[in-house]
Amino acid sequence: MLLEAGGVESVPIPASSPNCNPYAERFVRSVRAECLDHFVVFGMRHLRYLLREYVEHYNTERYHQGLAGRLVQTRAVASNDNGSCGAVVSRSRLGGLLNFYFRAAA
């Protein structure tokens, strides 16, 4: 209803047809395998928290093979940072389920 009010026309796709929208299907499979299968979700608030943390990790910290091992959104770094002198630091999300390793600035 909200989409129709904005003038967006929806096109229904057949059920169980992953080839019709492979990007969404792959993302849902990634969310389930890497995050939701490891938790017992206790409600909508908990589910939203888990998904928010996973999407932040997915977009800014997870390396993607389809992008030649790059991040989807890179964080801004100082222009004089060569990244070869600092110690390796870890950032954990969701109690250590999702980890991101990077070299800290010296």
Summary of the structure (lengths in Angstrom):
residues: 106
radius of gyration: 18.3
end to end distance: 52.8
largest distance: 54.6
contacts: 201
relative contact order: 0.11
helix: 41%
strand: 13%
